[in-house]
């Protein structure tokens, strides 16, 4: 092979090698670009999904934070359901408390049940994280006045002021979207021979609140640490309607209420009730 032929062959080898290197480099650049593009797209989708999830969560909270009832007395047991279902509303007054509320939430979570908590504003200020946990876990938070020291002998405007003060506390914890206006009067709003509740009911209705009593209970309001069997006997005695709003308490001294709660749930389930929250 002469020098000219050798040079031609060497140039061919060099060109072939350069083509291979160029192709390999192009493939590498393409692959890297594809990888980066996919990663950016995935990141964008993740961010978009997070925004969508956050928006849905905010919409769900706004729905739970806004009343669906007109102002005035609210009696779920008078609502005639067309689906024929039996419905139980578990309600807990006087909380939150550091010893009982976490246990109540644990039991409800284990049973996949949502409840309604009527909170005293003073207690909510002390245990703000428990209030947030109640809402985070899907429960409804209502107003049970700020002080719970009212005796309905004062001017109704004093009562309204105490209720509004609790509402401001709940807003400070849950955000300004909280506008549920759901109230339970301490002791209920029942008019008796010795107590005329109508002026208080009229005043709170004018303020835009809807309020709910109960038609079922465990009787834990009758004393502290009542035996579980007494609480259950009361429940069985009063559970007569297809829709029941059950009064219970998660105040610090109501430890047997927590002990009875699994039995309460089981009894209601065995009698065909489903569980819903007030709003």
Phi, psi and omega per residue, in radians:
X1 nan 2.231 -3.140
X2 -1.456 3.064 -3.057
X3 -1.105 -0.600 -3.102
X4 -1.193 -0.803 3.131
X5 -1.130 -0.667 3.118
X6 -1.074 -0.726 -3.133
X7 -1.154 -0.704 3.115
X8 -1.069 -0.813 -3.140
X9 -1.094 -0.722 -3.131
X10 -1.131 -0.672 3.124
X11 -1.157 -0.662 3.099
X12 -1.082 -0.741 3.140
X13 -1.105 -0.754 -3.139
X14 -1.106 -0.766 3.140
X15 -1.108 -0.720 3.141
X16 -1.112 -0.766 3.133
X17 -1.096 -0.731 3.129
X18 -1.118 -0.655 3.098
X19 -1.112 -0.750 3.139
X20 -1.114 -0.776 3.135
X21 -1.120 -0.721 3.123
X22 -1.106 -0.770 3.127
X23 -1.102 -0.756 3.141
X24 -1.114 -0.735 3.132
X25 -1.144 -0.733 3.112
X26 -1.073 -0.760 3.122
X27 -1.099 -0.711 -3.131
X28 -1.144 -0.785 3.112
X29 -1.073 -0.759 3.137
X30 -1.082 -0.783 -3.125
X31 -1.117 -0.747 3.135
X32 -1.136 -0.739 3.091
X33 -1.095 -0.700 3.113
X34 -1.100 -0.740 -3.132
X35 -1.116 -0.834 -3.137
X36 -1.095 -0.743 3.137
X37 -1.054 -0.795 3.123
X38 -1.111 -0.701 -3.119
X39 -1.142 -0.747 3.117
X40 -1.142 -0.716 3.121
X41 -1.119 -0.715 3.126
X42 -1.123 -0.745 3.128
X43 -1.104 -0.713 3.132
X44 -1.119 -0.763 3.118
X45 -1.095 -0.709 3.113
X46 -1.077 -0.774 3.129
X47 -1.123 -0.737 3.120
X48 -1.118 -0.735 3.119
X49 -1.107 -0.667 3.124
X50 -1.135 -0.712 3.116
X51 -1.121 -0.765 3.122
X52 -1.082 -0.783 3.141
X53 -1.103 -0.726 3.140
X54 -1.144 -0.697 3.120
X55 -1.117 -0.749 3.112
X56 -1.098 -0.718 3.141
X57 -1.122 -0.731 3.126
X58 -1.144 -0.702 3.105
X59 -1.116 -0.715 3.126
X60 -1.121 -0.718 3.122
X61 -1.127 -0.764 3.137
X62 -1.051 -0.664 3.125
X63 -1.135 -0.742 3.140
X64 -1.303 -0.369 -3.100
X65 -1.588 0.000 -3.084
X66 -2.108 2.327 -3.093
X67 -1.209 2.534 3.033
X68 -1.938 0.125 -3.106
X69 -1.998 2.559 3.063
X70 -1.247 2.768 3.096
X71 -1.030 2.597 3.119
X72 2.053 -3.008 -3.082
X73 -1.272 2.390 -3.053
X74 -2.075 2.095 -3.100
X75 -2.177 1.522 -3.097
X76 -1.001 -0.550 -3.099
X77 -1.196 -0.230 3.091
X78 -1.591 -0.106 3.119
X79 -1.392 2.173 -3.124
X80 -1.534 1.929 -3.129
X81 -1.419 2.319 3.116
X82 -1.442 -0.306 -3.109
X83 -1.493 -0.111 3.080
X84 1.306 0.131 -3.099
X85 -1.338 2.616 3.020
X86 -1.695 2.231 -2.991
X87 -2.151 2.338 3.069
X88 -2.032 2.274 3.032
X89 -1.888 1.886 3.054
X90 -1.407 2.176 3.134
X91 -2.225 2.476 -3.106
X92 -2.217 2.112 3.138
X93 -1.723 2.813 2.898
X94 1.382 -0.014 3.141
X95 -1.473 -2.965 -0.080
X96 -1.405 2.757 3.064
X97 -2.240 2.566 -3.022
X98 -1.224 -0.457 -3.093
X99 -1.649 -0.650 -3.021
X100 -1.696 -0.678 -3.067
X101 -1.027 -0.785 3.110
X102 -1.037 -0.636 3.133
X103 -1.229 -0.696 3.075
X104 -1.057 -0.782 3.137
X105 -1.106 -0.679 3.124
X106 -1.095 -0.790 -3.120
X107 -1.143 -0.741 3.116
X108 -1.090 -0.729 3.135
X109 -1.129 -0.725 3.119
X110 -1.066 -0.529 -3.116
X111 -1.743 0.066 3.141
X112 0.933 0.868 -3.120
X113 -2.131 2.415 3.054
X114 -1.819 2.503 -3.083
X115 -2.293 3.098 3.125
X116 -2.072 2.222 -3.104
X117 -1.949 2.109 3.054
X118 -1.705 1.912 -2.936
X119 -1.742 2.470 2.968
X120 -1.447 2.261 -3.047
X121 -0.997 -0.700 3.127
X122 -1.061 -0.695 3.128
X123 -1.250 -0.665 3.122
X124 -1.070 -0.668 3.103
X125 -1.088 -0.632 -3.121
X126 -1.286 -0.641 -2.992
X127 -2.179 1.057 -3.064
X128 -1.059 -0.655 -3.103
X129 -1.163 -0.566 3.089
X130 -1.178 -0.648 3.076
X131 -1.077 -0.804 3.123
X132 -1.098 -0.682 3.135
X133 -1.120 -0.709 3.119
X134 -0.999 -0.809 -3.135
X135 -1.219 -0.746 -3.136
X136 -1.020 -0.606 -3.107
X137 -1.555 0.178 2.975
X138 1.643 0.145 -3.137
X139 -1.532 2.879 3.124
X140 -1.816 2.395 -3.123
X141 -1.952 2.155 3.113
X142 -2.047 3.094 -3.011
X143 -1.728 2.312 3.115
X144 -2.250 0.561 -3.063
X145 1.272 2.902 -3.126
X146 -1.436 -0.753 -2.979
X147 -1.824 -0.485 -3.085
X148 1.052 0.363 -3.135
X149 -1.852 0.125 -3.077
X150 -1.278 2.507 -3.132
X151 -2.080 0.081 3.127
X152 1.079 0.515 2.998
X153 -1.896 -0.176 -3.126
X154 -1.527 3.036 3.082
X155 -1.145 2.461 3.140
X156 -0.961 -0.470 3.137
X157 -1.127 -0.529 3.094
X158 -1.184 -0.719 3.090
X159 -1.083 -0.807 3.130
X160 -1.042 -0.721 3.134
X161 -1.101 -0.660 3.134
X162 -1.204 -0.671 3.090
X163 -1.149 -0.784 3.139
X164 -1.126 -0.578 3.104
X165 -1.130 -0.713 3.071
X166 -1.114 -0.693 3.128
X167 -1.052 -0.697 3.114
X168 -1.147 -0.660 3.092
X169 -1.092 -0.808 -3.135
X170 -1.102 -0.681 3.080
X171 -1.101 -0.669 -3.127
X172 -1.163 -0.443 -3.134
X173 -1.582 -0.755 -2.984
X174 -1.755 -0.189 3.131
X175 1.838 2.814 -3.054
X176 -1.223 -0.220 3.069
X177 -1.235 -0.298 -3.139
X178 -1.181 1.991 -3.102
X179 -2.569 0.721 -3.000
X180 -1.241 -0.627 3.123
X181 0.970 0.637 3.127
X182 -1.812 2.151 -2.982
X183 -2.249 2.497 2.851
X184 -2.134 2.181 3.088
X185 -1.145 2.396 2.963
X186 -0.990 2.147 -3.078
X187 1.416 -0.028 -3.103
X188 1.506 2.934 -3.115
X189 -1.846 0.515 -3.099
X190 -1.328 2.275 3.027
X191 -1.459 2.312 -3.125
X192 -2.144 3.125 3.123
X193 -1.117 -0.425 -3.078
X194 -1.882 -0.060 -3.045
X195 -2.522 2.050 3.106
X196 -1.676 1.865 -3.085
X197 -1.555 -0.112 -3.011
X198 -1.033 -0.740 3.112
X199 -1.057 -0.614 3.123
X200 -1.258 -0.685 3.098
X201 -1.147 -0.712 3.116
X202 -1.138 -0.736 -3.097
X203 -1.147 -0.724 -3.078
X204 -1.320 -0.521 3.058
X205 -1.163 -0.746 3.108
X206 -1.072 -0.509 3.133
X207 -1.371 -0.133 3.065
X208 1.731 0.121 -3.140
X209 -1.537 2.603 2.873
X210 -1.974 2.466 -2.996
X211 -2.258 2.612 -3.032
X212 -2.350 2.387 3.038
X213 -1.657 -2.337 3.126
X214 -2.755 2.741 3.054
X215 -2.201 0.242 -3.128
X216 -2.719 2.671 -3.130
X217 -2.911 2.824 3.021
X218 -1.618 -0.186 -3.123
X219 1.383 0.299 -3.134
X220 -1.236 -0.155 3.067
X221 -1.304 -0.241 -3.067
X222 -1.404 -0.134 3.123
X223 3.001 2.953 3.133
X224 -1.589 2.422 3.056
X225 0.968 0.753 3.034
X226 -1.147 2.522 -3.127
X227 -0.995 2.549 -3.100
X228 -1.022 -0.672 -3.099
X229 -1.144 -0.564 3.064
X230 -1.191 -0.748 3.101
X231 -1.057 -0.752 -3.134
X232 -1.201 -0.669 3.094
X233 -1.091 -0.669 3.083
X234 -1.114 -0.795 3.139
X235 -1.016 -0.809 -3.131
X236 -1.128 -0.570 3.137
X237 -1.195 -0.709 -3.008
X238 -1.679 -0.182 -3.130
X239 -1.445 1.542 -3.072
X240 -2.162 -0.454 -3.110
X241 -1.548 2.822 3.072
X242 -1.261 -0.392 3.036
X243 -2.130 2.136 -3.098
X244 -2.216 2.314 2.996
X245 -1.853 1.949 -2.953
X246 -1.747 2.148 3.111
X247 -1.498 2.160 2.989
X248 -2.469 3.077 -3.096
X249 -2.386 2.526 3.009
X250 -2.087 0.590 3.011
X251 -1.187 2.803 -3.036
X252 -0.975 -0.600 -3.041
X253 -1.499 -0.006 -3.050
X254 -1.708 0.933 -3.068
X255 -1.199 -0.561 -3.124
X256 -1.293 -0.329 3.016
X257 -1.088 -0.730 3.097
X258 -1.119 -0.739 3.130
X259 -1.102 -0.603 -3.100
X260 -1.421 -0.351 -2.988
X261 -0.959 -0.799 3.103
X262 -1.018 -0.657 3.110
X263 -1.216 -0.654 3.084
X264 -1.015 -0.845 -3.120
X265 -1.097 -0.803 -3.114
X266 -1.104 -0.714 3.136
X267 -1.090 -0.791 -3.132
X268 -1.142 -0.739 3.104
X269 -1.068 -0.759 -3.099
X270 -1.150 -0.338 3.109
X271 -1.765 0.253 2.970
X272 1.505 0.256 -3.133
X273 -1.499 2.505 2.905
X274 -1.817 2.909 -3.013
X275 -2.044 2.317 3.111
X276 -2.369 3.002 3.116
X277 -1.964 2.649 3.059
X278 -1.347 2.636 3.065
X279 -2.634 nan nan
